[in-house]
Amino acid sequence: MGEAVRRVAPECAEFLMEIATSASTAAQALRDNHTRTAQVADALAHSGVQRTDIQTVSLNVLNLYSAMLQSLPQPAQPALPVYSGIPQIGQSGYPAYGAVSPVQPDIQFGSYHARNVLRVTVRDAGRVGEAVDITSKTGAIILGAFSFRVNDEAGARRSALEAAGRDAQAKAESLAAAAGKKVGEAIGITEDFVASNGTFAALRSAMPLAFGAGAPATAGELEFYARVSASFRFQ
């Protein structure tokens, strides 16, 4: 069993936000959503976020309709025809006692709702709290938590796995030597990998008074933990 940990300082951060708009037509809802998105992007530029760092994850338009008849006030009891007057003859030849003009069933009212979910990447990890605050003030909704990233995450993972493999090989050679044997070829290898993100810098940026003036300004380290289980033949 070999283990290794690689710790890397975070270089960027990302979070998801939602921008929702409503209008009487789908075209207007989309135009309003595009305008709101541009306004949020302009505001985020003050925290170092470029327009290319804001990418749409999903864009949906939902229409909500209800029949016009449902919006009309309904009487508590059905009105009874009045027989005191002289009956009036309708076009079909039948008396029209208390007749009510029917409402066209195809007349409807409603609205369209445009929902745009975007991923925001903050290139300076220490300013993600500032970007989240600006996003919230513009009326956008923050979805979930924000997370820290490194630019070369694949390289950090590969380095941890290679180190864990070397650790497993060294342990196997030590155990084999204790038994008077030598390590032969590997007949089976499995690996587990865990990557954990720190959130200290973003929390301190969002709530500076909670941590005090003497708290460090670092965002913490990202840990890449790898564990390799290897089986070797004895020689």
N, C-alpha and C positions, 0 to 999 in steps of 0.2 A: 504494500500500500504506500503510494507516494503522494505527498501533498506539497502545495506551493501557493503563496499569496503574492500578488503584485499590486502595489498601491500606487495610484496615479492621481495627480491633482486634477480636479475637474476643469475643463476648458470652456464648456458651454452648458446651457440649460434649455429646456423646452417645456411648454405647457399647451393645453388645448383651451380654446375659447369658443363661445357660441354667440352669433349675432342673429337676432330674430326681428323680423318686420312684418307688418300686416297692412293690407290695402284691399280695395274693392275689386281689383283685377290682378291677375298673376303678373302681368308685365310691370305694373306699378310696384308690386311687392318686391320683385327682383331689382327694379331700379333703386328703390329705397334701401334695399339690403346692400347693393353695390356702393351706394353713397355712404352708408354707415360704415362699411368695411374700409373705405378710403379714409374716412375720418379717424378711425381707430389706428390705421397704419400711419397716418401723419402724426398722431399723438405718440405712438410708440417710437417714432424716429428720435425723440428726445432722450430715450434710454438706449440708443445705439442699435435699435432693431431696424434693419433695412426691409424694403418691400419684398425682396427676394427671400427673406427669412420668414415670410408669412405665406403658408401654403394651405389651400382648401383641402380638407379631408373628405367632406361630404356636403352637398347642397340639395335640399329638399324643398318642395313647394306643396303645401297641403291646402285643399279647398274645403271650407265648411259651409254647407248649404242647409237651409231649412225652408219648408213651405211657407208661403205668405199667409196661408190660412191659419197656421199655428200662432202667428203674431197678433191676430185680431182678437179682441175681447170676446169671450164666449158667454152668453147669458146663462144664469143659474138654472133656469127652466125654459123649455121651448115655448116661444110665443104662440098663443092660440089665435086663430083667425077671428076677425071681428065680423059679426053677422048683422049688426044694426043698420048698416048702410045697404044701398042697392048694389047687388053683385055686379062686377064689371066683367065683361066677356073678353077673354084674351084672344090672341090670334088663332089659337087652335080650336076655339069654340067652347072652351071650358072655363068656368069661373075661376078667377085668380084670387082666392082668399088668402091674404097675408103672404103672397109670394115674395121670395127673396132672390135677388139676382145672384146666381152662383159665382164663386171666385174661380178664375181660371187655374187649373191645377198646375200648369207649367210656369206660373209666376213664382219666382223664388228670390230670396235675398241671402247674402252671405258675404264671406271675405276669404282672401287668400293669405296664407302665412308662409313666409320664406324663412328657412332655417339654414344657416351657414356655419359649419364647424371648421375651424382653422387650427393649424399647428403653428405655434410661434417659437422660433429658435432665437435665443439670446446668446450672442457670441461671447459676451463677457459674463461669466457665471456669477460674478459678484453683484450684477445688476438685475438679476431675475426678479427679486422682490420689488424693485422699482418698476419694472415692466408690468408686473401683475397689478400693482396699485394703479398705474395709469390705465390699464385695460378695464379695470373695475369702474373707474371714475367716468369712462366714456360710455358706460351702459352695457358693455359686453358682459357675458357670463363666463366665469372660469369653470371649466369642467375638470373635476378631479384635482390631483396634486401635480406639482411641477417636479421635474426630475433633472438630474445633472448628467452630463455626457462628456466623453473625451472624443477628440477627433479621430484617433486611431484605436477604436475599441477592439477591432479584430486583431491588431498587433499585440495589445495587452492580453487578450485571451490566449493567443498563440504562445506568448512568452510564458504565461502561467502553466499552460498544459505541458510545454516542453520541460519546464523545471520540475513539474510533478512527475513526469516520466523518468527523468534522470534520478529523482529521489527514489522512486520505486526500484529502478535498476541497482542503485547503490545499496539499498536495504537488502535486496535479493542476494547480491554478491556477499554481503556481510553474513547473512544467515547460511548461505551455502558454504562459505569458508569455515564457519563454526561447526558444520556437519561433515567437514572434510570433502566437500564436493565443489564443483564449479557450475556456474550458471550457463545453461545452453540457450537455445532459441526460445523466444516468447511464443506461447501457444494460445494465449488469450489476453486481451486488454479491454478494459471498460473505463469510462471516465465520467465524472460528475463535475459540473461547473456552476458556480454561484457568483453573481455580480451584485454588489450592494451600492446604493447611492447615498451620499450624505446630503443633508438639507440645512446645515447650520447657517451658511451664509445667507440663504434666501429667507429663512425665518428671522435672522437678525436684521436683515434689511426691511422686512415687513413690520417687525415689532422690535425696534432698537432698544426701547426702554425696558423690555423684559429681560435683556441679557446684561444691561449695565454698560457704562462707558469703557470699562477696562476689558471687555470681552474681545478676543482676537477677531480680526476681520477676515480670516481665511475661511474658505468654504468647506474645508475638510477634504479627505481623500476618498477616492473611489477604490474599493477593494475587489479584486478579481481572484477568487479562490478556486483552485482546481484540485481534484483528487483523482488519482489513477490507480486502478486495481489491475495488477499484471500477474500472470502465471507463467513460470519458466520451467523448462526441463533441466534436470540435473545431469551433469556429465561426470 
